[in-house]
Amino acid sequence: MTGSTLLATVALPQAALVGEVRDSITLEPVAFAEVTVAHAEAADPGIPSVRADRHGAFVLRAGPLEGPYRVVARALGYAVWEQVLESMPNGALTVLLSPIPSDLEALVVGGGRAGDPLSLSRDAFVIDSHVMETMPPVLESDVLRVALISPSASPPSDYLSVPFIRGGTAEGTPVLLDGVRLFNAFHAGGFVSAINPEAVDHARVLPSSGGEAFGVGSLSGAFDIATRDGARDRTRTSGALGIGSARLTVEGPVGQSTSFLASGRRTWIDRVTQAAELAGLIEEHIPYFFRDLHGKVTSDLGGVRRLSVSGYLSTESFSTPRISSSRDTVPDRDTVRRGNWDMHGGGSALSVHYRDRVGDGGILDARLMRGRFASDLYSRARASVGFDGPPVDDADPADGRYDTLVNGSGSMISEGAEAEVSWREGRSRFAVGARAERLHGDLDLAADEHWLVQTFSVRRSLWRIAAHAQAESPLAGGFGARGGARVDRFTGLGATTLGGFAELAYRAPSWGARVAGARSHQALASTRDEEALMASYLAYDFLVPVGGGPVPANTEVTVGWDGELGPLRLRVDSYWRWLENLRMPHYGARVLDRPVLGDPGLWELAEGSARGIETSWSWVRERGLSVLGSYRWAVVTRTQEGIAYTPRFHRDHELEMLAAYRGVLGSVSAQLSFRSGQPQTPWLGDVWLPGYRDSFGHAARVGGWYNSGRLRHYARVDVSWRREWRVGWFGGGELTPYVSVANLFDTPNVVAWLPTWDGEEWSAQIPLVPFAGVEFRF
């Protein structure tokens, strides 16, 4: 086939076929390509197709079959590759797939479709660059916000980009960047994710702790993000300029077998708002910025052998001017009233991945990893002068009477190593692996008693040593089975746990069904209180190992069906989840003024449950109309001290629709979100209480059962437009301007209800907000 090449190199036994799939232009690996080996003269291929891994590697064992052989490779966005071989080659195969021109791509069916999250995995919701480009950006393209299209993902509010998965916990759903846990994987309090979209190859929403997420060892799935290798053909530059941010990516070859990718991003919210303040457009600027940098170097060592080093570094800062301590300087009165803030934080991640061939048909994947997040916080504001004295607002600002609201710092670390060997025997696939991980968390906070955090100090560490084994095999009559077992040793807790998963599936030509069960464990606790009102605005969390047994656990059962009819794909899943031995703060505190971060030493043992039905569908074409959608009904509960309640982040019903039309004038996208109301504690009335210091007394609010009420429903429409223009600058490239509007109809959505003596107030979600920018690629 034109533009496709087959290379044979390293010797292989006759029964095994090991190789990799690459882009014929950039020579980057093509993830999840479908590879089939069949006897050229037989009607029954005899060997099931396999999917390449995230690095493009694949393994097939052909058994005693003799040539000639037909090898077929398919991947989304590429022409079908086919080659007939007279005998099983004496080398590893490198299949080079030719990208399909955009005006022809809609004519090709097979191997998955670009921008179709349902076509690559029966477990995961897979997000590629096409999906990220289609979804209307909020500030800019965001891989974690795109995950909201998945029916398994539930956003707690507009201000937070990291959703909850099937009623699980935040600490139980890690965000992985090239296999490394990325702590606090967001900026601006959670509004935008910390991953530069230019560096992302794909991301997977893994809703279960079994199947593809089994090796992670989490309570409630994972967000698995894989970054791209750099281009191998030439040096390339891409990026974007927006109203509030800019990003730049440079990639290219180093010698014959190595590539690099460097990607950076910075916001200029501080600069833009400062200029607007000087121009009189706003009253006060926002002294905030973030920046992040990602780099990756990949070296091919021959055959399927490769070594890659991936690193990530981010910083963010919110800092208002300090109040002068000089006796000769009288600070501005407004500065005293507003107080001052100093918040600095940053994360890092390092992944060293090595892949090699083992024996005649096995593949070894080994990884060293380290993730870290550190932050410090200081805030000072006005205070009262004595018990009955006037506040500083009414006093002389030069007298220096103001309090420290909070002062503290903390860090989280995950570091260790893992290795897995996978191989095939005929139609079956096997894998065994081991993982050693050290988890450390420390946090020291000193705070005013009525502020966002509590005063506490915690420092904990533990090692988690795990071994696991998996097997997958087709059975007779279209049935198939897979399963695995996992043993975890949590040092410091003196606990050893046994987990596993099992699945029975049936596959017909155009549909399939499955039933699965899984059990998993994780020894992490969050210092975050999801029930606090401010948790809807600030996503920052500090994780620490649990202080003792029992170990938190998850048990789940899933029944699913999927089918396709032409370009239409449909997936339906029913699930039941039971969470045990969770650590949570006492639920009875007032939602409006309870702290976001608290002492995990005071947390109580709790349980959780979730059950629901998820439906997702896709109709994806390169030209014309494409539609992605999902609907989810679910019931989620937490149980503490024998009392069950619905957590604040949950909504019983969620509908997400993303429609995109691509024509000669560009691409127009619209996203509809319609969700039922979140829980709230209703206000029943006021009770007059007698006074002790005066004769008047005061009124007290009386609430109903905790979270027994519901806020009003949520509705929002986002729209965007983008168009590519080819230009001749710098040897030729593309410019893509885009415009988007969040909450087009300015729907008054709310995240909380605030009772007042005059009636009621609503804590609002984001209003109508426009965004604009231009992307470039050379």
C-alpha positions in Angstrom: 0.0 0.0 0.0 1.3 3.5 -0.9 3.2 5.1 1.9 3.4 1.9 4.0 6.6 -0.1 4.6 7.4 -3.4 6.3 10.9 -3.8 7.9 12.2 -7.2 9.0 15.2 -7.2 11.4 15.8 -9.2 14.6 15.5 -13.0 14.5 12.3 -14.6 15.9 11.2 -18.2 16.3 8.6 -19.3 13.7 5.7 -19.4 16.1 5.9 -15.8 17.4 5.4 -12.5 15.8 6.6 -9.4 17.7 6.6 -5.9 16.3 5.5 -2.3 16.6 3.3 0.1 14.6 4.4 3.6 13.7 3.3 6.7 11.8 4.9 6.6 8.4 5.6 10.4 8.4 6.5 11.3 12.0 7.6 7.8 12.9 5.9 8.2 16.3 4.3 5.0 17.8 0.7 4.4 17.0 -1.2 3.4 20.2 -3.9 0.7 20.2 -3.5 -0.3 16.5 -5.4 -3.5 15.6 -3.1 -6.2 14.2 -4.3 -9.5 12.6 -2.3 -12.5 11.3 -4.2 -15.0 9.2 -3.4 -17.8 6.9 -3.7 -16.3 3.4 -5.6 -19.3 2.0 -7.9 -20.1 4.9 -11.4 -18.7 5.4 -11.0 -18.8 9.2 -8.1 -16.7 10.3 -7.5 -19.0 13.3 -5.7 -16.3 15.3 -7.7 -13.4 17.0 -6.6 -9.9 16.3 -4.7 -8.1 19.0 -4.3 -4.4 19.9 -0.9 -2.8 20.2 -0.1 -1.3 23.6 0.2 2.4 24.3 3.7 2.4 22.8 2.7 0.6 19.6 4.1 -2.8 20.5 2.2 -6.1 19.7 2.8 -9.8 20.2 1.1 -12.7 18.3 1.7 -16.4 18.6 0.7 -18.2 15.4 1.1 -21.7 16.6 1.9 -24.4 14.0 0.4 -22.6 11.1 2.4 -22.5 7.9 2.6 -19.8 5.3 1.6 -17.8 3.4 0.4 -15.3 6.0 -1.7 -12.2 5.6 -0.8 -9.5 8.1 -3.3 -6.6 8.5 -3.0 -3.5 10.6 -5.7 -0.9 11.3 -5.6 2.2 13.4 -7.8 5.3 13.7 -6.9 8.0 11.3 -4.7 5.7 9.1 -5.2 3.7 5.9 -5.5 0.0 6.4 -2.2 -1.8 5.9 -2.0 -5.3 4.5 1.0 -7.5 3.5 1.2 -11.2 2.4 4.2 -13.1 3.7 5.3 -16.5 2.4 6.5 -17.5 5.8 6.7 -16.2 9.3 9.5 -13.6 9.1 12.8 -14.0 10.9 12.6 -10.6 12.5 10.5 -8.1 14.4 8.0 -6.2 12.2 7.8 -2.5 12.1 4.5 -1.5 10.4 4.4 2.1 9.0 0.9 3.3 8.6 0.0 6.1 6.3 -2.2 8.9 7.7 -5.4 9.4 5.8 -6.0 12.9 4.4 -8.8 14.6 6.3 -11.2 14.7 3.3 -11.0 10.9 2.9 -10.9 9.7 6.5 -14.7 9.4 6.7 -14.6 6.7 4.0 -12.5 4.3 6.0 -14.1 2.0 8.5 -12.2 -0.3 10.8 -9.6 -0.2 13.6 -11.5 2.5 15.4 -12.3 6.0 14.4 -10.5 9.2 15.2 -12.4 11.1 17.9 -14.5 8.1 18.9 -13.9 7.3 22.6 -15.9 4.0 22.4 -14.0 2.3 19.5 -10.7 1.4 21.2 -11.6 -0.3 24.5 -14.4 -2.2 26.1 -13.3 -1.0 29.5 -12.2 2.6 29.0 -13.4 5.9 27.6 -10.5 6.9 25.4 -9.8 10.6 24.6 -7.5 11.5 21.7 -6.6 14.8 20.2 -9.6 14.9 17.9 -12.0 14.7 20.9 -10.0 17.4 22.8 -10.2 19.7 19.7 -14.0 19.1 19.3 -15.0 20.0 22.9 -15.5 23.8 23.4 -12.5 24.9 25.5 -12.9 26.7 28.8 -9.9 29.0 28.9 -8.1 26.3 26.7 -8.3 22.7 25.7 -8.3 20.5 28.8 -8.0 16.7 28.8 -9.6 16.3 32.3 -12.6 18.5 31.4 -13.1 16.4 28.2 -13.5 13.4 30.5 -16.8 14.8 31.6 -18.4 13.4 28.4 -17.8 9.9 29.9 -21.0 8.8 31.7 -18.7 7.5 34.6 -17.4 11.0 35.4 -19.3 13.4 37.6 -18.1 17.0 38.1 -18.6 18.4 41.6 -18.9 22.0 40.1 -17.9 24.2 37.2 -14.8 25.3 39.1 -13.2 21.9 39.4 -11.8 20.0 36.4 -11.2 16.6 38.2 -14.5 14.6 38.3 -15.6 11.8 40.6 -15.9 8.3 39.1 -18.9 6.1 39.8 -19.5 7.4 43.3 -15.9 6.8 44.3 -13.6 9.0 46.4 -11.1 11.6 45.2 -8.1 9.8 46.7 -9.3 6.5 45.2 -9.1 7.8 41.6 -5.5 8.7 40.8 -4.5 10.9 37.8 -1.6 9.1 36.2 0.9 10.8 33.8 3.0 8.3 32.0 2.3 5.8 34.8 3.2 8.3 37.7 0.6 9.6 40.2 0.2 13.3 39.6 -0.9 15.0 42.8 -3.3 17.9 42.5 -3.3 17.6 38.7 -4.8 21.1 38.2 -4.2 24.8 38.5 -6.3 27.8 39.6 -7.8 25.9 42.5 -9.0 23.1 40.1 -10.4 25.2 37.3 -7.9 23.9 34.6 -5.9 20.7 34.5 -2.1 20.8 34.9 -1.4 18.8 31.7 -0.5 20.7 28.6 -2.8 19.4 25.8 0.0 19.7 23.2 1.9 16.9 25.0 -1.0 14.4 25.3 -1.2 11.5 23.0 -4.4 10.0 24.6 -6.1 9.7 27.9 -8.3 6.9 29.3 -11.1 7.1 31.8 -10.9 3.8 33.6 -14.1 3.5 35.7 -13.4 0.1 37.3 -10.6 -1.2 39.5 -10.5 -4.4 37.4 -9.7 -5.0 33.7 -7.3 -2.5 32.3 -7.0 -0.6 35.6 -6.1 -3.8 37.6 -2.4 -3.0 37.7 -3.1 0.4 39.2 -4.4 -0.9 42.5 -6.9 1.9 43.2 -10.4 2.0 44.7 -12.3 3.6 41.9 -10.5 3.4 38.6 -8.1 6.0 37.3 -7.4 8.8 34.8 -4.5 7.4 32.7 -2.8 10.0 30.5 0.0 9.1 28.1 2.2 11.7 26.5 3.5 11.7 22.9 6.9 10.8 21.7 8.6 13.6 19.7 8.5 13.6 15.9 11.2 11.5 14.2 11.1 13.1 10.7 12.0 16.7 11.4 11.8 19.5 14.0 8.3 20.7 14.5 6.8 23.6 16.5 3.2 24.0 17.7 1.4 26.0 20.4 -1.4 28.5 21.0 -1.9 32.1 22.1 -5.1 32.8 24.1 -6.6 35.6 26.1 -5.2 34.4 29.4 -2.5 31.9 28.5 0.1 30.7 25.9 1.7 27.3 25.2 4.6 26.2 23.0 5.8 22.7 22.0 9.1 21.9 20.2 9.8 18.3 19.1 12.1 16.5 16.7 14.8 13.9 16.1 18.2 13.5 17.7 20.3 11.3 15.5 18.8 8.3 13.9 17.0 6.6 16.8 16.2 9.3 19.4 13.5 11.9 19.6 12.7 14.7 22.0 9.6 16.7 23.0 9.5 19.9 25.1 6.3 21.6 26.0 5.7 24.6 28.1 2.7 26.8 29.2 2.2 30.0 31.2 -0.8 32.1 32.0 -0.7 35.9 32.1 -3.9 36.4 34.2 -1.8 38.6 36.5 -0.6 40.8 33.7 -3.8 41.1 31.8 -5.9 42.0 34.9 -3.2 44.4 36.0 -3.4 46.2 32.7 -7.2 46.2 32.9 -7.0 47.7 36.4 -4.7 50.5 35.2 -7.1 51.2 32.4 -10.0 51.5 34.8 -11.8 48.5 33.4 -11.8 46.6 36.7 -11.4 47.6 40.3 -8.7 45.1 41.3 -6.4 42.8 39.4 -5.8 39.1 40.1 -2.2 38.5 41.2 -2.2 34.8 40.0 -0.2 32.8 37.4 0.8 29.3 36.7 3.3 27.7 34.5 4.2 24.1 33.6 6.9 22.3 31.6 6.9 18.8 30.2 9.8 17.1 28.5 10.3 13.6 27.0 13.3 11.9 25.4 12.7 8.5 23.7 15.4 6.2 22.2 14.8 3.2 20.1 17.2 0.4 20.9 16.4 -2.0 18.1 13.3 -4.1 17.5 10.7 -3.4 20.2 13.3 -2.3 22.7 13.0 1.3 23.8 13.9 3.6 26.6 12.0 6.8 27.4 12.4 9.4 30.1 9.5 11.7 30.8 9.5 14.7 33.2 7.0 17.2 34.4 7.3 20.4 36.5 4.7 22.9 37.5 4.4 26.0 39.7 1.6 28.4 40.6 1.4 31.5 42.7 -1.2 33.8 44.2 0.5 36.7 46.1 -0.9 40.0 47.1 1.3 42.8 48.4 2.5 42.5 52.0 1.5 45.1 54.5 4.5 47.2 55.4 5.9 46.8 58.9 7.8 50.1 58.9 6.6 52.5 61.6 7.3 55.4 59.2 4.9 54.0 56.6 1.2 54.0 57.0 -0.3 51.3 54.8 -3.2 52.0 52.6 -6.5 51.4 54.5 -7.9 49.1 51.7 -4.8 47.0 51.9 -5.4 46.4 55.6 -9.1 45.5 54.9 -8.3 43.1 52.2 -5.4 41.5 54.0 -2.7 39.7 52.1 -2.1 36.2 50.7 0.9 34.2 49.7 0.2 30.9 48.2 2.9 28.9 46.3 2.7 25.4 45.1 4.1 23.1 42.5 4.2 19.5 41.4 6.7 17.2 39.6 6.7 13.8 38.0 9.5 11.6 36.6 9.0 8.4 34.7 11.8 6.2 33.3 10.3 3.5 31.1 12.1 0.5 29.5 10.7 -2.0 27.1 12.4 -5.2 25.9 11.6 -8.5 24.4 11.6 -11.6 26.7 12.1 -15.0 25.3 10.5 -15.9 21.9 7.3 -13.9 22.3 7.2 -11.9 25.5 7.5 -8.2 26.3 8.9 -6.7 29.4 7.8 -3.2 30.6 9.7 -1.7 33.5 9.3 1.7 35.1 10.9 3.9 37.7 8.6 6.6 38.9 8.4 9.5 41.3 5.7 12.1 41.8 5.7 15.0 44.3 3.6 18.0 45.2 4.6 20.7 47.7 2.9 23.9 48.8 3.0 26.7 51.4 0.3 29.1 52.4 0.2 32.3 54.4 -2.7 34.7 54.9 -3.2 37.7 57.1 -6.3 39.9 57.5 -8.1 42.3 59.8 -9.0 41.3 63.3 -11.2 42.4 66.2 -9.7 44.6 68.9 -10.6 42.8 72.1 -14.0 41.0 72.7 -16.1 44.1 72.4 -13.7 46.4 70.6 -14.2 47.7 67.0 -12.7 45.8 64.1 -9.7 47.2 62.4 -12.1 48.5 59.6 -13.1 51.1 62.1 -9.7 51.7 63.7 -6.6 53.5 62.7 -4.9 51.3 60.0 -1.5 52.3 61.3 -2.0 50.5 64.6 -1.1 47.1 63.0 -3.9 45.1 64.5 -4.5 42.3 62.1 -4.4 38.5 62.5 -2.7 35.7 60.7 -5.5 33.5 59.3 -3.4 30.6 58.2 0.3 29.6 58.0 1.5 26.2 56.9 3.1 24.0 54.4 3.0 20.4 53.2 4.1 17.8 50.6 3.1 14.5 49.1 5.4 11.9 47.5 4.9 8.7 45.6 8.0 6.9 44.4 8.9 3.4 43.4 9.3 0.9 40.6 7.2 -1.6 38.7 7.7 -4.3 36.1 5.4 -6.5 34.0 6.0 -9.3 31.6 3.2 -10.2 29.1 3.1 -12.9 26.5 0.7 -14.9 24.3 0.2 -18.6 23.9 -2.0 -19.2 20.9 -5.3 -17.3 21.5 -4.5 -16.5 25.1 -2.7 -13.7 26.8 -0.9 -13.8 30.1 0.8 -11.2 32.3 2.6 -11.1 35.6 3.9 -8.1 37.4 5.2 -6.6 40.6 5.2 -3.1 42.1 6.9 -1.4 45.0 5.7 2.1 46.0 6.5 4.4 48.9 3.8 6.8 49.9 4.6 9.8 52.1 2.5 12.8 53.2 3.1 15.6 55.6 1.1 18.7 56.4 1.4 21.4 59.1 -1.3 24.1 59.4 -1.9 26.7 62.0 -5.2 28.5 61.3 -7.9 30.7 62.8 -10.6 28.4 64.1 -13.3 29.8 61.8 -11.3 29.7 58.6 -10.9 27.3 55.6 -8.6 24.8 57.3 -8.1 23.3 60.7 -5.0 23.5 62.8 -3.2 20.2 62.8 0.0 18.4 61.9 0.4 15.0 60.3 3.3 13.1 58.9 2.9 9.5 57.6 4.8 7.1 55.3 4.3 3.5 54.2 5.5 1.0 51.6 3.1 -0.9 49.4 4.5 -4.1 47.9 2.3 -5.8 45.3 2.4 -8.8 42.9 -0.3 -9.6 40.4 -1.1 -12.0 37.6 -3.6 -11.8 34.7 -4.9 -14.1 32.0 -7.3 -13.7 29.1 -8.5 -16.4 26.8 -11.2 -17.0 24.2 -13.7 -19.8 24.8 -15.9 -21.8 22.4 -19.0 -20.2 20.8 -17.9 -16.6 20.9 -17.3 -16.6 24.6 -14.2 -15.3 26.3 -12.9 -15.0 29.9 -10.3 -13.0 31.7 -9.3 -12.6 35.3 -6.5 -11.8 37.7 -5.3 -12.0 41.3 -3.3 -9.4 43.3 -1.6 -9.5 46.7 -0.7 -6.3 48.5 1.5 -5.9 51.5 1.1 -2.6 53.4 4.2 -2.2 55.6 3.6 -0.1 58.7 0.0 -1.3 58.9 0.9 -4.9 59.2 -1.8 -5.7 56.7 -1.8 -8.0 53.6 -4.7 -8.0 51.3 -6.0 -10.1 48.4 -7.8 -8.7 45.5 -8.7 -9.8 42.0 -11.2 -9.6 39.1 -13.0 -11.9 36.8 -15.0 -11.4 33.6 -17.1 -13.5 31.3 -17.8 -12.0 27.9 -19.7 -12.9 24.7 -18.7 -11.4 21.3 -20.8 -11.5 18.1 -19.9 -9.7 14.9 -21.7 -6.5 15.8 -22.4 -6.7 19.5 -21.1 -8.0 22.7 -22.0 -8.5 26.4 -20.1 -9.1 29.6 -20.4 -9.5 33.3 -17.4 -8.8 35.7 -16.5 -8.4 39.3 -13.5 -6.9 41.1 -12.1 -6.2 44.5 -9.3 -3.8 45.3 -7.5 -2.1 48.2 -5.7 1.2 48.8 -4.2 2.6 52.0 -4.6 6.4 51.4 -6.7 8.9 53.3 -7.6 12.4 52.2 -7.4 15.4 54.5 -10.1 17.0 52.3 -13.7 17.4 53.3 -15.9 17.0 50.2 -19.0 18.1 52.1 -17.6 21.6 52.8 -19.0 24.4 50.7 -15.6 25.7 49.8 -14.7 22.2 48.4 -16.9 23.2 45.4 -14.4 26.0 44.6 -11.0 24.7 45.7 -9.8 21.2 44.6 -6.6 21.2 46.5 -6.0 18.0 48.5 -3.3 16.4 50.6 -3.2 12.7 50.8 -1.5 10.7 53.6 -1.4 7.0 54.3 -4.0 5.7 56.7 -2.9 5.7 60.3 -3.9 2.0 60.9 -6.1 -0.8 59.9 -8.5 -1.8 58.5 -7.4 -1.0 54.9 -10.0 0.8 52.6 -11.5 -1.6 50.1 -13.7 -1.6 47.0 -16.0 -4.4 45.7 -17.8 -4.0 42.4 -20.0 -5.8 39.9 -20.6 -4.7 36.3 -22.9 -6.0 33.6 -22.5 -4.4 30.2 -23.5 -4.5 26.5 -22.1 -2.8 23.5 -23.0 -2.8 19.8 -22.5 -1.0 16.5 -24.4 -0.3 13.4 -22.4 1.4 10.7 -20.9 4.6 12.2 -23.2 4.4 15.3 -21.7 2.8 18.5 -23.6 2.2 21.7 -22.5 1.1 25.2 -24.6 0.3 28.2 -23.2 -0.6 31.7 -24.9 -1.3 35.0 -22.7 -1.3 38.1 -22.9 -1.9 41.8 -20.0 -0.6 44.0 -19.4 -1.1 47.8 -16.7 0.9 49.6 -15.5 -0.2 53.0 -13.3 1.3 55.7 -13.2 4.9 54.2 -11.8 7.7 56.4 -14.1 10.7 56.5 -14.8 13.7 58.8 -17.9 13.8 60.9 -20.8 14.5 58.6 -22.9 16.6 61.0 -20.9 19.8 60.9 -22.4 22.8 59.2 -21.7 22.7 55.4 -21.4 26.5 55.1 -18.5 27.0 57.5 -16.8 23.6 57.9 -13.1 23.6 56.9 -11.9 22.2 53.5 -8.8 20.5 55.0 -8.9 18.8 58.4 -7.0 16.5 60.7 -7.2 12.9 59.3 -6.5 11.7 62.8 -10.0 12.7 63.7 -11.6 11.1 60.7 -14.2 8.4 61.3 -14.6 5.0 59.6 -17.3 5.2 56.9 -18.8 3.1 54.2 -20.1 4.0 50.7 -22.1 2.5 48.0 -23.1 3.3 44.4 -25.3 1.8 41.8 -26.3 3.0 38.4 -26.9 2.6 34.7 -24.6 4.3 32.2 -25.3 4.8 28.5 -22.9 6.3 25.9 -23.1 6.6 22.2 -21.1 7.9 19.3 -21.7 8.9 15.7 -18.3 10.1 14.4 -17.4 11.3 11.0 -14.5 13.4 9.7 -16.8 15.6 7.6 -20.4 16.6 8.4 -22.0 16.0 11.7 -20.5 14.0 14.6 -22.2 13.3 17.9 -21.0 12.0 21.3 -23.3 11.6 24.2 -23.9 9.9 27.5 -26.6 9.6 30.1 -26.2 8.3 33.6 -28.6 7.5 36.4 -27.1 6.6 39.8 -27.6 6.5 43.5 -24.7 7.2 45.8 -24.6 7.0 49.5 -22.1 7.4 52.4 -22.8 5.8 55.8 -21.4 7.1 59.1 -22.4 6.1 62.6 -25.3 4.1 61.1 -26.7 7.1 59.2 -26.8 7.1 55.4 -26.8 10.2 53.3 -26.1 11.4 49.7 -22.8 13.2 49.3 -22.9 16.8 48.0 -21.0 16.1 44.8 -23.6 13.6 43.5 -26.4 14.1 41.0 -28.9 11.4 40.3 -29.2 12.2 36.6 -26.6 13.5 34.2 -26.9 14.0 30.4 -24.0 15.2 28.3 -24.2 15.8 24.5 -21.4 17.0 22.2 -22.2 17.7 18.6 -19.7 19.0 16.0 -20.1 19.9 12.4 -17.1 20.1 10.2 -17.4 21.9 6.8 -15.5 24.2 4.5 -15.9 27.2 6.8 -14.4 25.3 9.8 -15.7 23.3 12.7 -18.6 24.3 14.9 -19.1 22.5 18.2 -21.8 22.7 20.9 -21.9 20.9 24.2 -25.1 20.5 26.3 -25.0 19.5 29.9 -28.2 18.8 31.8 -28.1 17.5 35.3 -30.4 17.1 38.3 -29.8 19.1 41.4 -27.2 18.4 44.0 -28.1 17.5 47.6 -28.5 20.3 50.2 -29.7 20.5 53.8 -33.1 22.3 53.8 -33.9 25.2 56.0 -37.0 24.6 58.1 -37.2 27.9 59.9 -35.9 30.0 62.8 -36.1 29.5 66.5 -35.8 32.4 69.0 -33.3 31.6 71.8 -33.2 33.6 75.0 -30.1 35.8 75.5 -27.7 35.5 78.4 -25.8 38.8 78.1 -28.9 40.8 77.1 -32.6 40.6 77.3 -33.2 40.4 73.5 -31.8 36.9 72.7 -31.2 35.8 69.1 -32.6 33.7 66.3 -31.1 30.3 65.3 -31.7 28.5 62.0 -33.1 25.0 62.1 -32.3 22.6 59.3 -33.8 19.3 58.2 -32.2 16.0 57.6 -28.7 16.2 56.3 -28.6 16.6 52.5 -32.2 15.5 52.2 -33.2 18.4 49.9 -32.1 19.2 46.3 -30.8 22.3 44.6 -32.4 23.3 41.3 -31.4 21.5 38.2 -28.3 22.4 36.1 -28.4 23.3 32.4 -25.6 24.8 30.3 -24.6 25.1 26.7 -21.1 25.8 25.5 -20.2 26.6 21.9 -17.0 27.0 19.8 -15.8 27.6 16.3 -12.4 26.8 14.9 -10.9 26.8 11.4 -7.5 25.7 10.0 -5.6 27.9 7.5 -2.5 26.7 5.8 0.3 29.3 5.6 3.7 29.4 4.0 5.6 30.8 6.9 8.7 29.0 8.2 8.5 26.4 5.5 4.7 25.9 5.8 2.3 25.1 8.6 -1.2 25.8 9.9 -2.9 28.5 11.9 -6.1 27.7 13.7 -8.1 30.5 15.3 -10.8 29.6 17.7 -13.6 31.3 19.7 -15.6 29.7 22.4 -18.3 30.8 24.8 -19.0 29.0 28.1 -22.6 29.0 29.4 -23.9 30.7 26.2 -27.3 31.5 27.6 -25.9 32.6 31.0 -28.0 30.0 32.8 -28.1 30.8 36.6 -26.7 27.5 37.8 -25.9 27.1 41.5 -23.6 25.1 43.6 -25.1 25.9 47.0 -28.0 27.6 48.7 -27.2 30.1 51.4 -30.0 31.0 53.9 -30.1 34.6 55.0 -32.3 36.5 57.4 -33.8 38.4 54.4 -34.6 35.2 52.4 -32.1 33.3 50.4 -28.9 33.6 48.3 -27.4 31.3 45.8 -23.8 30.5 45.3 -23.4 30.6 41.6 -21.6 28.5 39.0 -19.7 30.2 36.2 -21.6 32.8 34.1 -21.3 33.5 30.4 -17.6 33.7 29.7 -16.1 34.1 26.2 -12.6 32.8 25.2 -10.5 33.2 22.1 -7.1 32.3 20.8 -5.1 30.9 17.9 -3.2 27.6 17.6 -0.3 27.1 15.3 1.7 24.2 13.9 4.8 24.4 11.8 
